[in-house]
Amino acid sequence: MIGIDESDGLLVLTLRRPEKANSLTKAMLEDLDAALVATKASAVILTGEGKVFSAGADLDEARAGLATDPVWDRLSNRIAALPCLTIAALNGTLAGGAMGMVLACDIRLAVPSAKFFYPVMKLGYLPQPADPARLVALIGPARAKMILMAGAKIVADEALAWGLVDRLVPSEALTEAARTLAADALAAKPGHAGAIKAMIDAG
């Protein structure tokens, strides 16, 4: 249920459970994490199949404990720590715990039909530990509270205006747009993208 395609310095990870809105099982999260541990890529693209990027945790597994499993935070921290360019190419709506891995990416692209929500208040869970700070860094504390505490559902245009996503791209152009953004990192000498990223993150 996770597509893993690595070639010429580019790792593309694709959520492949469209019949379940790409809801995430623990096995899927572990597969994503393992792929990131193993990679030596200069750029990583995270995307999904179908019309939804991810509805968050698989409901059955969430009720069985996945909603509060540390695997979510481990995965998002893994993405944030990668010494390469990371791009989330959001093919549709992003919900729940799946937001953590996207917040950890360096760049976020989204299709115009995407919506964004993280209903932890309504469901009675806390967000994963690293998510609030990353959300605040992108959109500020009040808007983070709108999403995490008031349960606001944000449409793509508003997400762009807030800085939650960096660019809106038509669905038919999403993959190419992500690959275009990765091109310079892929063409650079090994370690160069990581060195620039470290300088930016240190600031």
C-alpha positions as CSV (number, residue, x, y, z in Angstrom):
1,M,0.0,0.0,0.0
2,I,3.1,2.2,-0.2
3,G,4.7,2.7,-3.5
4,I,8.4,3.1,-3.3
5,D,10.3,4.3,-6.4
6,E,13.9,5.5,-6.0
7,S,16.1,6.3,-9.0
8,D,18.6,8.9,-10.0
9,G,18.7,10.4,-6.5
10,L,14.9,10.9,-6.3
11,L,12.7,8.9,-3.9
12,V,8.9,9.0,-4.6
13,L,6.7,7.6,-1.9
14,T,3.1,7.1,-2.9
15,L,0.1,6.3,-0.6
16,R,-1.7,3.5,-2.5
17,R,-5.0,2.8,-0.6
18,P,-7.4,5.1,-2.6
19,E,-10.4,2.8,-1.9
20,K,-10.0,3.8,1.8
21,A,-9.1,7.5,1.1
22,N,-5.5,6.5,1.7
23,S,-6.2,6.1,5.4
24,L,-3.0,4.9,7.1
25,T,-2.4,1.7,8.9
26,K,0.6,1.1,11.2
27,A,2.1,-1.2,8.6
28,M,2.0,1.7,6.0
29,L,3.6,4.1,8.5
30,E,6.3,1.6,9.3
31,D,6.9,1.1,5.5
32,L,7.3,4.8,5.0
33,D,9.7,5.1,7.9
34,A,11.8,2.2,6.7
35,A,12.0,3.7,3.2
36,L,13.3,6.9,4.7
37,V,15.8,5.2,6.9
38,A,17.3,3.4,3.9
39,T,17.3,6.3,1.4
40,K,20.3,8.2,0.2
41,A,18.2,10.4,-2.0
42,S,18.9,14.0,-2.8
43,A,15.1,14.7,-2.9
44,V,12.0,13.0,-1.7
45,I,8.4,13.4,-3.0
46,L,5.5,12.3,-0.9
47,T,2.2,11.9,-2.7
48,G,-0.9,9.7,-3.0
49,E,-3.2,8.0,-5.4
50,G,-6.8,9.0,-6.0
51,K,-8.6,12.2,-5.0
52,V,-7.6,12.2,-1.3
53,F,-4.0,12.5,-0.1
54,S,-4.9,10.8,3.2
55,A,-7.9,10.7,5.6
56,G,-5.5,10.1,8.5
57,A,-5.5,6.9,10.6
58,D,-7.4,3.9,9.5
59,L,-10.5,4.0,11.8
60,D,-10.3,0.4,13.0
61,E,-6.6,0.8,13.9
62,A,-7.1,4.2,15.4
63,R,-9.7,2.8,17.8
64,A,-7.2,0.0,18.6
65,G,-4.5,2.5,19.6
66,L,-2.9,3.8,16.4
67,A,-4.2,7.3,17.0
68,T,-1.8,7.7,19.8
69,D,1.0,5.5,18.6
70,P,4.5,7.1,18.6
71,V,5.1,5.9,15.0
72,W,3.5,9.1,13.7
73,D,5.9,11.4,15.5
74,R,8.9,9.1,14.6
75,L,7.9,9.3,10.9
76,S,7.4,13.1,10.9
77,N,10.7,13.7,12.8
78,R,12.5,11.4,10.3
79,I,11.2,13.5,7.4
80,A,12.2,16.7,9.1
81,A,15.7,15.5,9.7
82,L,16.4,14.2,6.2
83,P,19.5,16.0,4.7
84,C,17.7,16.5,1.4
85,L,14.8,18.4,-0.2
86,T,11.4,17.0,0.8
87,I,8.2,17.9,-1.1
88,A,4.7,16.9,-0.3
89,A,2.6,16.8,-3.5
90,L,-0.9,16.7,-2.1
91,N,-3.3,15.1,-4.7
92,G,-6.3,15.9,-2.5
93,T,-7.6,16.4,1.0
94,L,-5.2,16.1,4.0
95,A,-6.7,15.1,7.3
96,G,-5.9,14.0,10.8
97,G,-2.5,12.5,11.8
98,A,-1.4,12.5,8.1
99,M,-0.8,16.2,8.5
100,G,2.3,15.5,10.6
101,M,4.4,14.1,7.8
102,V,3.3,16.9,5.5
103,L,4.1,19.6,8.0
104,A,7.6,18.0,8.3
105,C,8.3,18.4,4.5
106,D,10.2,21.4,3.2
107,I,7.7,22.3,0.5
108,R,4.0,21.6,0.1
109,L,2.1,21.6,-3.2
110,A,-1.6,20.9,-3.3
111,V,-4.4,20.6,-5.9
112,P,-7.1,23.3,-5.8
113,S,-9.7,20.9,-4.5
114,A,-7.8,20.0,-1.4
115,K,-9.1,20.6,2.1
116,F,-7.1,20.5,5.3
117,F,-8.4,19.6,8.8
118,Y,-7.0,17.9,12.0
119,P,-10.0,17.1,14.2
120,V,-8.1,16.1,17.4
121,M,-10.4,18.2,19.7
122,K,-13.5,16.6,18.3
123,L,-12.1,13.1,18.6
124,G,-10.6,13.6,22.0
125,Y,-7.0,13.0,21.1
126,L,-3.9,15.2,21.4
127,P,-2.0,16.0,18.2
128,Q,1.3,14.3,17.8
129,P,4.0,16.0,19.8
130,A,5.9,17.8,17.0
131,D,2.9,18.9,15.0
132,P,1.7,22.0,16.9
133,A,5.1,23.7,16.8
134,R,5.5,22.9,13.1
135,L,2.0,24.2,12.4
136,V,2.6,27.4,14.4
137,A,5.9,28.0,12.4
138,L,4.0,27.9,9.2
139,I,0.7,29.7,10.0
140,G,1.0,31.3,13.4
141,P,-0.5,30.4,16.8
142,A,-4.1,31.8,16.2
143,R,-4.5,29.9,13.0
144,A,-3.0,26.8,14.5
145,K,-5.6,27.0,17.2
146,M,-8.3,27.4,14.6
147,I,-7.3,24.1,13.1
148,L,-6.4,22.1,16.3
149,M,-8.9,23.6,18.8
150,A,-11.8,25.0,16.7
151,G,-11.8,22.2,14.2
152,A,-11.6,24.5,11.2
153,K,-11.7,22.9,7.8
154,I,-9.4,25.0,5.5
155,V,-9.9,25.1,1.7
156,A,-6.9,25.2,-0.6
157,D,-7.0,29.0,-1.4
158,E,-7.1,29.8,2.3
159,A,-4.3,27.3,3.0
160,L,-2.2,29.0,0.4
161,A,-2.9,32.5,1.8
162,W,-2.0,31.3,5.3
163,G,1.2,29.6,4.2
164,L,0.0,26.1,5.1
165,V,0.8,25.2,1.4
166,D,3.3,26.9,-0.8
167,R,1.7,26.5,-4.3
168,L,-1.6,25.3,-5.8
169,V,-1.1,23.1,-8.9
170,P,-3.7,21.5,-11.2
171,S,-4.0,17.8,-10.5
172,E,-2.7,16.8,-14.0
173,A,0.5,18.9,-13.4
174,L,1.1,18.0,-9.8
175,T,3.8,15.3,-10.3
176,E,5.7,17.3,-12.9
177,A,5.6,20.4,-10.7
178,A,7.1,18.4,-7.8
179,R,9.8,16.9,-10.0
180,T,10.6,20.4,-11.4
181,L,11.2,21.7,-7.9
182,A,13.4,18.7,-7.1
183,A,15.6,19.1,-10.2
184,D,18.3,21.4,-8.8
185,A,18.8,19.3,-5.7
186,L,19.1,16.2,-7.9
187,A,21.6,17.9,-10.2
188,A,23.8,19.2,-7.3
189,K,26.8,17.5,-5.9
190,P,26.1,15.0,-3.0
191,G,25.5,16.8,0.3
192,H,24.9,20.3,-1.2
193,A,21.1,20.3,-0.7
194,G,21.6,19.1,2.9
195,A,24.1,21.8,3.6
196,I,21.8,24.6,2.4
197,K,18.8,23.1,4.3
198,A,20.9,23.0,7.5
199,M,21.7,26.7,7.0
200,I,18.1,27.6,6.5
201,D,16.9,25.5,9.5
202,A,19.6,27.0,11.7
203,G,18.2,30.5,11.0
